[in-house]
Amino acid sequence: MRTAFDLEAVGNAIIAAATDPAGWDAAMDVVATATGSFGSMLFDIRSHLPSIPRSSEMGPAFEAYVRDGWIDRDERYRLAPLMVRRGVVSDLDALTPEAISRQPYYQEFLAPFGLRWYAGVKIAAGEDLWCLSIQRSIQQGPFSPSELQSLAGLSRQLGSAAALAKMLSFARAEGALDAFSKSGTPAVMLDRNAAVIMANEPAEKMFGRDILVTGRQLACIDREATNALRRALHALLRHPNPPAMLSPIPLPRLQGRPLLAYPSRLQTSATNAFTSCQVVVVFIDPDIYPKPPEIALQNCFGLTPAEARLARLVSSGEELRTVADRLGVTYETARTQLKTVFAKTDTHRQAELGALLARMAGHPTASTVAGGMFEANHS
């Protein structure tokens, strides 16, 4: 006979993670233990993102879930409307045990990991909807009606945690945009569907002129460039292991050289399951901010001549492999030099470096700008 759920521990763990995103995976471990289950995960119902909080035991199964495409063929997503009405659902709300024994999702994906049974707990805040997915093994058996009733009560409690986390994430995003604004750098925050959530004043001045927002999606006058930007955003959001940095996307305009768009994930937002803000796109206008001279980079940051040359070329929007070829060095050498440049300039991504070097052209002292870019990425 199973012991009663420790729902207080579950609620406390999720509220703690809502205020400190570093604790999300640990919170999922608490959920699994407190409900006597194999593991747990937290899904965004409307956006099937591959980076979600999950308990340690779910690691191998979730890797296969993404790698083998089950993330887009999950039978349990069909239960979402019922979950919204009831607050909690289980597999037996849609399928009989006999049907489960024939379903590829259960037999080809779950069975090799010893998994089968599930309870999905609704967590809602406004129009946003998540599912606390609690997983049980074949041997543990399905959730009982009384257990599901208990979890339905938990659903009502967790809505406040989601609302708190959303509020905090927006505050952090606004702080990040303010930091970019102080350096005059246009920046736009996007949600998990690459839709524009907020923009700072320098970015808003570009809207309708150099940058278009159609259906809440970023675009420019050139269709191919727009598609390239959207592919880059898709890679950041949908890839299970997104690249640490992306090359800037040139966006042609009616006058002047193309704008350079630098998309990157917000580290704290990406780990916060309830946040809406997932990506920041920073725009650099090479006509306003030409590349700073190499001597300035050496004097301000202690870069070697080789590092300064690489930093200038990278900040102009060239691919790192192209830069390596131009400098006559291997890609690995260029990659190592770029890491050193990041360390010396207190930046972490190509977007930050590009914004910093662009501002240097107009301001001889770069230390405050570097601090602003660091704050923008980590607020």
Backbone torsions as a table, in degrees:
resi	resn	phi	psi	omega
1	MET	NA	130.9	-177.0
2	ARG	-76.3	148.5	175.2
3	THR	-81.0	162.6	-179.1
4	ALA	-66.5	151.2	177.8
5	PHE	-66.2	145.9	171.7
6	ASP	-96.1	77.3	-175.2
7	LEU	-69.9	-25.2	176.8
8	GLU	-64.3	-40.7	178.0
9	ALA	-64.5	-39.6	178.2
10	VAL	-62.4	-49.5	-179.4
11	GLY	-60.9	-44.0	-179.7
12	ASN	-63.9	-39.6	-179.1
13	ALA	-66.0	-41.2	-178.0
14	ILE	-72.7	-38.0	176.1
15	ILE	-64.7	-40.0	177.8
16	ALA	-62.9	-41.6	179.5
17	ALA	-68.6	-31.2	178.7
18	ALA	-63.5	-31.3	179.2
19	THR	-92.7	-24.1	178.0
20	ASP	-131.2	93.9	-174.2
21	PRO	-57.9	-18.7	179.4
22	ALA	-66.1	-14.1	-175.8
23	GLY	-98.3	11.3	-174.2
24	TRP	-65.2	-46.6	-179.1
25	ASP	-63.5	-39.8	177.6
26	ALA	-62.6	-36.7	177.9
27	ALA	-62.7	-37.6	178.7
28	MET	-67.4	-32.8	174.0
29	ASP	-63.3	-41.1	178.3
30	VAL	-62.0	-43.3	179.7
31	VAL	-58.7	-45.9	-178.9
32	ALA	-61.8	-46.5	-179.0
33	THR	-65.6	-44.3	-174.7
34	ALA	-69.0	-19.2	179.7
35	THR	-109.9	8.2	179.6
36	GLY	60.9	40.4	-174.1
37	SER	-117.1	172.6	-179.4
38	PHE	-73.6	-43.4	-177.4
39	GLY	-169.7	178.6	178.5
40	SER	-153.0	158.2	179.1
41	MET	-145.5	165.0	178.2
42	LEU	-125.3	111.8	-175.5
43	PHE	-101.0	143.2	164.8
44	ASP	-87.4	115.1	-172.5
45	ILE	-65.2	-38.0	-172.9
46	ARG	-89.3	-14.9	179.4
47	SER	-133.7	111.7	-174.8
48	HIS	-82.1	77.7	-177.2
49	LEU	-85.3	144.7	-178.0
50	PRO	-84.4	-7.4	179.3
51	SER	-109.0	96.3	-177.8
52	ILE	-132.7	156.6	175.2
53	PRO	-64.4	140.0	179.1
54	ARG	-154.8	150.2	178.0
55	SER	-72.7	160.8	-174.0
56	SER	-60.9	-36.8	-178.1
57	GLU	-67.5	-20.8	-176.8
58	MET	-86.2	-2.6	-175.8
59	GLY	-53.1	-58.0	-177.9
60	PRO	-61.1	-41.3	-179.2
61	ALA	-66.0	-40.4	-178.6
62	PHE	-69.7	-33.8	175.9
63	GLU	-59.3	-44.8	177.5
64	ALA	-67.9	-34.9	179.4
65	TYR	-57.3	-43.1	179.8
66	VAL	-81.1	-48.3	-175.0
67	ARG	-60.6	-40.9	-174.2
68	ASP	-94.9	8.6	173.3
69	GLY	81.2	7.9	178.5
70	TRP	-67.5	-20.6	178.5
71	ILE	-59.1	-27.9	178.3
72	ASP	-100.6	0.7	-179.0
73	ARG	-129.5	30.2	-176.2
74	ASP	-75.8	114.3	-179.0
75	GLU	-59.3	-28.2	-172.9
76	ARG	-74.7	-16.7	176.8
77	TYR	-63.7	-23.1	178.1
78	ARG	-66.4	-17.4	-179.4
79	LEU	-84.8	-4.2	-175.0
80	ALA	-57.0	-46.8	179.6
81	PRO	-58.5	-39.2	178.6
82	LEU	-69.0	-38.1	178.1
83	MET	-61.4	-39.6	179.2
84	VAL	-61.1	-39.9	-177.5
85	ARG	-75.5	-42.2	-172.9
86	ARG	-93.2	-28.6	-174.2
87	GLY	96.1	-20.5	179.0
88	VAL	-156.1	147.5	177.4
89	VAL	-140.4	164.2	172.7
90	SER	-137.9	170.1	-179.6
91	ASP	-57.4	-35.3	-175.3
92	LEU	-73.6	-5.1	173.2
93	ASP	-75.0	-17.6	-177.4
94	ALA	-122.4	-26.1	-173.1
95	LEU	-133.8	149.2	171.2
96	THR	-84.1	160.7	176.0
97	PRO	-55.5	-34.7	178.9
98	GLU	-65.7	-42.6	178.5
99	ALA	-65.2	-38.9	178.3
100	ILE	-61.2	-36.3	-178.9
101	SER	-68.5	-13.5	179.7
102	ARG	-107.8	-11.9	-175.1
103	GLN	-76.3	127.3	177.7
104	PRO	-56.8	-36.1	-178.9
105	TYR	-57.6	-42.5	-177.7
106	TYR	-80.6	-38.8	-173.4
107	GLN	-87.9	-39.0	-177.2
108	GLU	-87.5	-32.2	-178.7
109	PHE	-98.2	-59.1	-172.2
110	LEU	-73.8	-43.1	-173.0
111	ALA	-57.1	-41.9	179.2
112	PRO	-60.0	-20.6	177.6
113	PHE	-98.7	6.5	179.8
114	GLY	74.7	16.0	-176.1
115	LEU	-103.5	155.5	174.3
116	ARG	-158.3	-47.7	-167.0
117	TRP	-97.5	152.8	-171.3
118	TYR	-150.0	146.1	166.9
119	ALA	-126.7	129.4	179.2
120	GLY	-109.3	118.3	-177.1
121	VAL	-104.0	125.5	-179.8
122	LYS	-70.9	133.8	168.9
123	ILE	-129.5	116.3	-174.1
124	ALA	-127.2	144.4	173.7
125	ALA	-145.4	108.1	-175.7
126	GLY	63.9	-128.3	179.7
127	GLU	-88.4	-6.8	-178.9
128	ASP	-84.2	145.4	-175.4
129	LEU	-140.4	130.2	177.1
130	TRP	-126.8	162.5	177.6
131	CYS	-126.7	119.4	170.9
132	LEU	-81.9	104.6	-173.1
133	SER	-95.1	110.9	-177.8
134	ILE	-104.9	122.2	-170.3
135	GLN	-106.7	135.4	173.6
136	ARG	-122.3	153.5	-178.7
137	SER	-79.7	171.6	177.0
138	ILE	-59.3	-42.7	-177.0
139	GLN	-69.6	-34.2	-178.4
140	GLN	-70.0	-26.2	176.7
141	GLY	80.0	172.3	-175.8
142	PRO	-73.8	165.8	176.4
143	PHE	-73.6	139.4	-180.0
144	SER	-80.1	161.8	177.5
145	PRO	-56.3	-39.4	179.5
146	SER	-67.8	-35.3	177.6
147	GLU	-67.1	-41.3	179.0
148	LEU	-65.5	-36.6	176.8
149	GLN	-63.7	-39.5	177.9
150	SER	-64.0	-40.5	179.7
151	LEU	-69.9	-29.6	176.4
152	ALA	-62.7	-38.1	175.5
153	GLY	-65.5	-37.3	177.4
154	LEU	-62.4	-37.2	-179.2
155	SER	-55.2	-42.6	-178.6
156	ARG	-66.3	-32.9	-179.2
157	GLN	-72.8	-34.4	-172.5
158	LEU	-78.2	-13.3	177.4
159	GLY	-60.1	-36.4	180.0
160	SER	-67.4	-34.5	177.3
161	ALA	-65.0	-40.6	178.7
162	ALA	-64.5	-42.0	179.0
163	ALA	-63.4	-40.5	177.6
164	LEU	-63.1	-45.3	-178.9
165	ALA	-63.3	-40.2	178.1
166	LYS	-62.3	-42.9	179.9
167	MET	-61.9	-44.5	-179.6
168	LEU	-66.1	-38.7	-178.8
169	SER	-66.2	-38.2	177.2
170	PHE	-66.0	-37.6	178.1
171	ALA	-63.4	-41.4	178.3
172	ARG	-65.8	-41.0	179.9
173	ALA	-64.3	-41.8	177.9
174	GLU	-63.0	-38.4	176.8
175	GLY	-63.7	-39.1	178.2
176	ALA	-64.4	-43.5	178.9
177	LEU	-63.8	-38.2	177.6
178	ASP	-62.3	-39.1	179.5
179	ALA	-63.5	-41.0	176.2
180	PHE	-66.8	-36.8	-179.2
181	SER	-62.3	-36.5	-178.6
182	LYS	-61.4	-27.0	177.5
183	SER	-98.5	7.9	178.8
184	GLY	71.5	20.4	-175.8
185	THR	-96.6	122.5	176.3
186	PRO	-66.2	133.7	179.3
187	ALA	-146.7	144.8	-177.7
188	VAL	-131.6	136.3	175.8
189	MET	-98.2	136.6	-179.4
190	LEU	-121.6	153.5	178.6
191	ASP	-92.5	-169.5	-175.6
192	ARG	-67.8	-10.8	175.3
193	ASN	-108.2	16.3	-179.4
194	ALA	63.9	22.9	176.3
195	ALA	-88.9	143.6	-178.7
196	VAL	-68.7	126.4	176.6
197	ILE	-101.5	-47.8	-179.0
198	MET	-155.0	157.6	-179.7
199	ALA	-142.6	149.5	176.6
200	ASN	-83.7	173.7	-174.0
201	GLU	-61.0	-43.8	177.4
202	PRO	-58.3	-35.1	178.8
203	ALA	-72.0	-40.5	-179.0
204	GLU	-61.4	-31.4	178.2
205	LYS	-68.6	-20.9	179.1
206	MET	-85.3	-22.4	-175.8
207	PHE	-63.0	134.7	179.7
208	GLY	84.3	-10.9	179.3
209	ARG	-114.0	-68.2	179.1
210	ASP	-100.2	-30.3	-178.3
211	ILE	-122.5	134.6	178.6
212	LEU	-106.7	148.7	172.3
213	VAL	-123.9	104.9	-178.0
214	THR	-116.9	122.0	-176.2
215	GLY	59.1	33.5	-179.0
216	ARG	68.5	10.5	177.9
217	GLN	-105.9	141.8	177.7
218	LEU	-71.1	143.0	178.8
219	ALA	-155.7	169.5	172.7
220	CYS	-138.4	-173.8	-175.2
221	ILE	-72.8	-15.3	-177.1
222	ASP	-103.7	121.4	-175.4
223	ARG	-65.0	-42.0	-178.5
224	GLU	-63.9	-40.5	178.4
225	ALA	-66.3	-39.9	176.9
226	THR	-60.1	-44.5	179.2
227	ASN	-64.9	-37.2	178.3
228	ALA	-63.7	-40.9	177.8
229	LEU	-63.5	-43.3	-178.2
230	ARG	-68.7	-33.5	174.8
231	ARG	-65.8	-39.1	178.8
232	ALA	-64.1	-42.7	178.9
233	LEU	-65.3	-39.1	177.4
234	HIS	-61.6	-41.0	179.3
235	ALA	-63.5	-39.3	179.6
236	LEU	-67.3	-38.7	-173.3
237	LEU	-87.2	-36.8	-169.6
238	ARG	-102.3	-16.1	-178.9
239	HIS	-78.5	134.0	-178.8
240	PRO	-63.3	-28.7	176.4
241	ASN	-129.7	77.4	-175.5
242	PRO	-64.1	150.4	179.6
243	PRO	-61.3	150.1	179.8
244	ALA	-64.0	-30.9	177.5
245	MET	-149.3	152.9	176.9
246	LEU	-115.6	148.7	175.1
247	SER	-66.8	147.2	179.1
248	PRO	-63.6	149.0	180.0
249	ILE	-102.5	116.1	176.9
250	PRO	-71.4	129.0	-179.9
251	LEU	-117.2	103.0	-179.8
252	PRO	-59.1	153.5	177.6
253	ARG	-141.1	175.2	-174.9
254	LEU	-68.1	-34.9	-179.9
255	GLN	-132.3	142.8	176.5
256	GLY	85.0	176.2	177.6
257	ARG	-70.7	159.4	-178.9
258	PRO	-60.1	144.6	168.9
259	LEU	-68.5	153.0	175.9
260	LEU	-109.6	120.5	178.5
261	ALA	-101.6	125.8	-179.3
262	TYR	-112.3	97.7	177.5
263	PRO	-86.1	140.4	174.5
264	SER	-155.0	154.6	177.7
265	ARG	-75.7	145.0	170.1
266	LEU	-85.1	118.4	-171.6
267	GLN	-59.9	-51.4	-177.2
268	THR	-68.9	-33.2	180.0
269	SER	-71.8	-38.4	-177.4
270	ALA	-64.5	-26.8	-179.8
271	THR	-93.1	-4.3	179.4
272	ASN	-94.6	110.6	-173.3
273	ALA	-61.9	-28.7	-174.6
274	PHE	-96.9	-1.1	-176.9
275	THR	-77.1	149.0	174.5
276	SER	-89.0	-35.5	-176.1
277	CYS	-78.2	118.1	-176.8
278	GLN	-118.6	-30.8	-172.8
279	VAL	-135.9	143.5	170.7
280	VAL	-115.2	135.9	173.9
281	VAL	-114.7	119.7	179.4
282	VAL	-103.2	136.4	-178.8
283	PHE	-113.1	133.9	177.5
284	ILE	-119.3	130.0	177.0
285	ASP	-99.9	104.3	-176.8
286	PRO	-66.6	-18.0	177.2
287	ASP	-76.3	-30.4	178.4
288	ILE	-85.5	-41.7	-177.1
289	TYR	-118.2	87.3	176.2
290	PRO	-66.8	165.6	-178.8
291	LYS	-65.6	136.5	178.7
292	PRO	-70.2	153.7	178.5
293	PRO	-65.8	152.3	-176.6
294	GLU	-63.2	-33.2	-178.9
295	ILE	-64.2	-34.1	178.8
296	ALA	-66.8	-38.1	178.5
297	LEU	-66.4	-37.5	179.2
298	GLN	-67.8	-42.3	-176.6
299	ASN	-72.7	-39.9	-176.3
300	CYS	-75.3	-37.3	-170.4
301	PHE	-121.5	-1.2	-179.6
302	GLY	72.0	25.8	177.2
303	LEU	-71.9	147.5	171.5
304	THR	-74.0	163.4	177.1
305	PRO	-54.8	-40.7	-179.8
306	ALA	-66.2	-41.5	179.4
307	GLU	-66.4	-37.7	179.6
308	ALA	-65.9	-41.3	178.5
309	ARG	-63.0	-44.0	179.7
310	LEU	-63.5	-42.0	-179.2
311	ALA	-61.8	-41.1	179.1
312	ARG	-62.8	-45.2	-177.9
313	LEU	-68.3	-41.6	178.9
314	VAL	-63.0	-39.8	-178.0
315	SER	-68.9	-17.1	178.9
316	SER	-83.5	-5.2	174.8
317	GLY	103.8	6.0	-179.0
318	GLU	-78.6	148.2	175.0
319	GLU	-62.7	146.8	-178.1
320	LEU	-62.2	-36.9	178.6
321	ARG	-64.9	-38.5	177.4
322	THR	-65.4	-41.4	178.3
323	VAL	-61.4	-43.3	178.8
324	ALA	-59.4	-43.2	178.8
325	ASP	-63.1	-42.5	-179.3
326	ARG	-64.5	-34.6	-178.6
327	LEU	-86.4	-8.2	179.2
328	GLY	73.2	32.1	178.5
329	VAL	-124.6	165.9	178.3
330	THR	-74.3	161.1	178.1
331	TYR	-61.4	-40.0	-179.4
332	GLU	-64.8	-37.5	177.0
333	THR	-64.2	-44.7	178.8
334	ALA	-62.8	-38.8	179.5
335	ARG	-64.3	-42.2	177.8
336	THR	-64.5	-43.1	178.8
337	GLN	-62.7	-38.7	-179.9
338	LEU	-65.3	-39.0	176.1
339	LYS	-60.8	-39.5	178.1
340	THR	-66.5	-39.9	177.0
341	VAL	-60.7	-44.6	177.4
342	PHE	-56.6	-45.6	-177.3
343	ALA	-64.3	-42.8	-176.9
344	LYS	-72.5	-29.7	-178.8
345	THR	-96.0	1.7	-179.9
346	ASP	58.2	39.6	174.3
347	THR	-119.0	167.5	-175.4
348	HIS	-130.8	-13.0	-177.7
349	ARG	-141.2	161.5	179.6
350	GLN	-61.8	-33.2	178.8
351	ALA	-62.4	-44.8	179.8
352	GLU	-64.4	-43.9	-179.2
353	LEU	-63.3	-43.8	179.7
354	GLY	-61.7	-43.3	179.2
355	ALA	-64.5	-41.5	-179.6
356	LEU	-63.8	-47.5	-177.8
357	LEU	-68.4	-32.5	177.4
358	ALA	-64.6	-43.3	179.7
359	ARG	-67.3	-30.0	-179.1
360	MET	-60.6	-29.0	-178.6
361	ALA	-63.6	-26.6	-179.2
362	GLY	-102.6	-15.3	-177.4
363	HIS	-133.6	124.2	-176.7
364	PRO	-68.9	-24.4	-178.5
365	THR	-102.8	121.2	-172.3
366	ALA	-105.6	-5.6	-173.1
367	SER	-62.9	-40.6	-179.2
368	THR	-69.6	-33.7	178.1
369	VAL	-66.9	-42.6	178.7
370	ALA	-59.8	-42.2	178.0
371	GLY	-62.0	-39.2	179.4
372	GLY	-64.9	-41.3	179.1
373	MET	-65.9	-37.7	178.9
374	PHE	-64.9	-43.1	178.8
375	GLU	-62.8	-40.5	-178.0
376	ALA	-62.0	-35.0	-176.6
377	ASN	-83.0	-21.6	-173.5
378	HIS	-115.0	0.8	-179.9
379	SER	-69.8	NA	NA
